Amino acid sequence: MNETFDDIRPYGEGEVKAAVESLLHDRQFMTILRGFIPLPKSVLRFIIRTMFIGVHSPLDFQLRYMKHAVRYVLRKCSDGCTFNGHPLPDKNIHHTYVSNHRDIVLDSAILDLKLIEAGYDNTVEIAIGDNLLIYPWIKTLVKINKAFTVRRGLSPRQLLESSMLMSKYIHHAIRDKGENIWIAQREGRAKDSDDRTQESVLKMLAYGGDLRELHIVPLAISYEYDPCDYLKAKEFQLKRDNPAYKKSRQDDLDNMKTGIMGYKGRIHYECAPCIDTWLDELDGLNKTDYYAAIARRMDIEIHRSYTLFPCNYIATDRINGNNNHAAHYTKADVEKFDTYIERQLAKIDIPNKDNDFLRNCMLTMYSNPLVNQMEALNQNEQQAG
C-alpha cells in the first residue's frame, strides 16, 4: 500500500484484525455494544473475535456481514430497493459513481449490495467527511467498511493540498488497486433535493489525472420518502431565524440514525451511461467551460434517471395550487402523503415553530425531483430536435 495515502485510505488486506482489536479495547465502543448485547465484555470480545476469523479485508467484512445488515435495513425500513441502468456499467471496468446524496450512510452501502447482487466482483470505496468521525471507534469502523477520509473545515491552502491528495488516492484506487469509488456530487446533502453537481468536485477529481481514467458513472438515487425530511426542514427554519446557526455533532449523529432506521418507502438506484461515452465532445473548451459543461450534462443524466412517486406529483401540485399532475396519483395517495407530512411535522420541536414554512420546505423537497426531471427531459427533446 502506498504510504502517501496512509492518513486517508481505508484499511487494506491483513489490517482488519488489528483494527478489530482496537475496537474491542475502546471503552466507549464496548459500552455502546453492550447496550445492544448485554453480555460481559470478555464474552463479547470472544464472540467478535470469533466472528472475524477469516475476515482479512474490508471486502471480506462487507460480504460476510454488511450485505446482510443492509438487507435487514431495507426489509425493516423500506418497501424494497431496485437497481437498473441504461445500460448497467461494464463489469470489466472499475468505475467512479458520482451520485445525488440522500443518506449519509446508506447511499454507498445500498450501492455495494446492489453491485454484488448484480454480479459485480467488487464494491465501492467511499468518501466520508471527517466531521462525521466524531470518535476514534467510528473512524475505525468506517475504515473497515472501505471508507477514505475527506477533511473538512480547512484553510484554502490546506483544502487545496487535501483535495490533491484525495484525488491522487482516487486515481490510485481505480488504476492500481482495482477498486470502484463512490462520491457525492456535492459537499453535503441538498436539503431541498435540488441536486446539482458541484464543479469543485469535478475539478478535485481531475487533480490526480485525466477524468477518463475514473470512468465516471452518474448515479440517480430516488427515495419515495426521506426519513430526514423533518430534520432538514427544522434546520431551514433554525437558519432562517438565526443565520449563524450550525449543526452540532449530535445533530449529525441524529441524522445518521434517522436516515438508517427511518421509513423510506420505495427506493431506486439508476445508473446513467458512463460519461466516457460523451466526454470527448467537450474537448477544446477552456477549463472553466469544460467543468461547467460536464456538471450540467451530469445533472441532466441524474435528473432524467430519477424514479418519481405519487408524493412528487402531489407536492408539486400543492406548491402550484393546481391539479395538473392528478393523473399520477389517487385520492388514497393524497391521504397517505398528507398524513405522512403532518406526522413528520409533529416531530419538530423548536421555539417559534412555523408550521406553514416547515410544510412548504418539505413540499419543496418532494417537488424538486419532478421539476428537475421535467426540465432535463425538455432539454433532451430540444437537443434531439
Summary of the structure (lengths in Angstrom):
residues: 385
radius of gyration: 21.5
end to end distance: 50.9
largest distance: 69.8
contacts: 1179
relative contact order: 0.12
helix: 57%
strand: 10%
